Amino acid sequence: MTERTTQAGPARTGRLLAALGATTGALVWAPRAAFSIDGGFEGHARDLSVVFVDLPLILLGGALLPFLAWKLTTRWVHRPWAPVLAALLVLALGLWGLTEWWNPRQLPDPGYSGNL
């Protein structure tokens, strides 16, 4: 019984970091994908692949990156704060990479305001 209770804390931390990563990924994704979902003038630029393809991949990556970094760090480093720090660092680097690499369609020109 004590083994299960001692394992509940670290498992809960891993799940919490995965949820934080998925939520943060969705929050970074939403404003960048808004134009593709809205479509602009008369919906001519609507691209729902950002919802059906990009969003699941971003949620999966956002959940897996911090969790795997946390899991690997807990095996190699025996300090309680190091795995959490590593998971947050990997999440930050993953989000930075996402914003640098993923460029969905944006507004067509600076003068166009759309329905945003």
C-alpha beads as a LAMMPS data file, in Angstrom:
LAMMPS data file: protein, C-alpha beads

116 atoms
115 bonds

1 atom types
1 bond types

-500.0 500.0 xlo xhi
-500.0 500.0 ylo yhi
-500.0 500.0 zlo zhi

Masses

1 110.0

Atoms # bond

1 1 1 0.000 0.000 0.000
2 1 1 2.806 2.428 0.781
3 1 1 4.396 1.854 -2.633
4 1 1 1.209 2.973 -4.336
5 1 1 0.888 6.104 -2.206
6 1 1 4.521 7.072 -2.786
7 1 1 4.065 6.698 -6.542
8 1 1 0.877 8.779 -6.629
9 1 1 2.698 12.108 -6.160
10 1 1 5.153 11.746 -9.082
11 1 1 2.480 10.291 -11.374
12 1 1 0.203 13.199 -10.551
13 1 1 3.036 15.626 -11.338
14 1 1 3.583 14.019 -14.741
15 1 1 -0.109 14.198 -15.593
16 1 1 -0.251 17.807 -14.440
17 1 1 2.719 18.733 -16.647
18 1 1 1.110 16.950 -19.620
19 1 1 -2.152 18.834 -19.073
20 1 1 -0.260 22.114 -18.729
21 1 1 1.589 21.428 -21.987
22 1 1 -1.560 20.566 -23.926
23 1 1 -3.404 23.607 -22.578
24 1 1 -0.515 25.947 -23.330
25 1 1 -0.173 24.505 -26.831
26 1 1 -3.873 25.129 -27.499
27 1 1 -3.611 28.694 -26.183
28 1 1 -0.675 29.401 -28.487
29 1 1 -2.453 27.690 -31.415
30 1 1 -5.808 29.499 -31.146
31 1 1 -4.886 33.074 -32.155
32 1 1 -2.628 31.889 -34.964
33 1 1 -5.325 29.619 -36.419
34 1 1 -8.229 32.052 -36.021
35 1 1 -8.050 33.385 -39.583
36 1 1 -7.999 29.898 -41.083
37 1 1 -11.076 28.948 -39.079
38 1 1 -12.948 32.215 -39.796
39 1 1 -11.955 32.354 -43.445
40 1 1 -11.900 36.118 -43.791
41 1 1 -14.154 37.828 -46.324
42 1 1 -17.024 35.490 -47.230
43 1 1 -15.003 32.569 -45.866
44 1 1 -12.835 32.400 -49.003
45 1 1 -9.708 31.470 -47.019
46 1 1 -11.304 28.938 -44.661
47 1 1 -8.992 26.027 -44.003
48 1 1 -10.396 23.639 -41.420
49 1 1 -7.350 21.388 -41.605
50 1 1 -5.958 23.526 -38.791
51 1 1 -8.721 22.074 -36.591
52 1 1 -8.665 18.476 -37.801
53 1 1 -4.921 18.009 -38.355
54 1 1 -2.892 20.739 -36.685
55 1 1 -4.797 21.023 -33.398
56 1 1 -4.590 17.299 -32.497
57 1 1 -0.885 17.247 -33.335
58 1 1 -0.237 20.361 -31.255
59 1 1 -2.210 18.966 -28.316
60 1 1 -0.377 15.646 -28.541
61 1 1 3.022 17.316 -28.787
62 1 1 2.174 19.725 -26.003
63 1 1 1.206 16.844 -23.738
64 1 1 4.051 14.488 -24.653
65 1 1 7.026 16.871 -24.689
66 1 1 6.902 17.959 -21.038
67 1 1 5.810 14.524 -19.829
68 1 1 8.675 12.723 -21.582
69 1 1 11.211 15.315 -20.436
70 1 1 9.922 14.952 -16.874
71 1 1 9.998 11.140 -17.064
72 1 1 13.542 11.001 -18.441
73 1 1 14.837 13.527 -15.944
74 1 1 13.332 11.660 -12.989
75 1 1 15.320 8.580 -14.024
76 1 1 18.654 10.383 -14.292
77 1 1 18.488 13.172 -11.706
78 1 1 17.369 12.590 -8.146
79 1 1 16.568 16.157 -7.159
80 1 1 12.831 16.871 -6.833
81 1 1 12.888 20.227 -8.663
82 1 1 15.027 19.212 -11.651
83 1 1 12.402 17.168 -13.563
84 1 1 9.812 19.931 -13.304
85 1 1 12.336 22.519 -14.440
86 1 1 13.386 20.308 -17.368
87 1 1 9.748 19.747 -18.389
88 1 1 8.978 23.467 -18.314
89 1 1 12.138 24.250 -20.281
90 1 1 11.284 21.657 -22.935
91 1 1 7.725 23.011 -23.117
92 1 1 9.023 26.558 -23.612
93 1 1 11.434 25.416 -26.332
94 1 1 8.660 23.415 -28.003
95 1 1 6.329 26.411 -28.036
96 1 1 9.094 28.617 -29.385
97 1 1 9.720 26.071 -32.144
98 1 1 6.000 25.907 -32.886
99 1 1 5.680 29.663 -33.288
100 1 1 8.780 29.794 -35.494
101 1 1 7.868 26.852 -37.718
102 1 1 4.065 26.721 -37.943
103 1 1 2.664 29.549 -40.031
104 1 1 -0.996 29.125 -40.914
105 1 1 -2.552 31.586 -43.310
106 1 1 -2.899 35.048 -41.813
107 1 1 -4.812 38.148 -42.851
108 1 1 -4.198 38.959 -46.533
109 1 1 -2.929 42.512 -46.045
110 1 1 -2.408 45.009 -43.220
111 1 1 -5.499 47.060 -44.142
112 1 1 -7.875 44.084 -43.976
113 1 1 -9.387 43.585 -40.525
114 1 1 -11.729 40.649 -41.154
115 1 1 -14.130 39.418 -38.484
116 1 1 -11.451 38.965 -35.853

Bonds

1 1 1 2
2 1 2 3
3 1 3 4
4 1 4 5
5 1 5 6
6 1 6 7
7 1 7 8
8 1 8 9
9 1 9 10
10 1 10 11
11 1 11 12
12 1 12 13
13 1 13 14
14 1 14 15
15 1 15 16
16 1 16 17
17 1 17 18
18 1 18 19
19 1 19 20
20 1 20 21
21 1 21 22
22 1 22 23
23 1 23 24
24 1 24 25
25 1 25 26
26 1 26 27
27 1 27 28
28 1 28 29
29 1 29 30
30 1 30 31
31 1 31 32
32 1 32 33
33 1 33 34
34 1 34 35
35 1 35 36
36 1 36 37
37 1 37 38
38 1 38 39
39 1 39 40
40 1 40 41
41 1 41 42
42 1 42 43
43 1 43 44
44 1 44 45
45 1 45 46
46 1 46 47
47 1 47 48
48 1 48 49
49 1 49 50
50 1 50 51
51 1 51 52
52 1 52 53
53 1 53 54
54 1 54 55
55 1 55 56
56 1 56 57
57 1 57 58
58 1 58 59
59 1 59 60
60 1 60 61
61 1 61 62
62 1 62 63
63 1 63 64
64 1 64 65
65 1 65 66
66 1 66 67
67 1 67 68
68 1 68 69
69 1 69 70
70 1 70 71
71 1 71 72
72 1 72 73
73 1 73 74
74 1 74 75
75 1 75 76
76 1 76 77
77 1 77 78
78 1 78 79
79 1 79 80
80 1 80 81
81 1 81 82
82 1 82 83
83 1 83 84
84 1 84 85
85 1 85 86
86 1 86 87
87 1 87 88
88 1 88 89
89 1 89 90
90 1 90 91
91 1 91 92
92 1 92 93
93 1 93 94
94 1 94 95
95 1 95 96
96 1 96 97
97 1 97 98
98 1 98 99
99 1 99 100
100 1 100 101
101 1 101 102
102 1 102 103
103 1 103 104
104 1 104 105
105 1 105 106
106 1 106 107
107 1 107 108
108 1 108 109
109 1 109 110
110 1 110 111
111 1 111 112
112 1 112 113
113 1 113 114
114 1 114 115
115 1 115 116
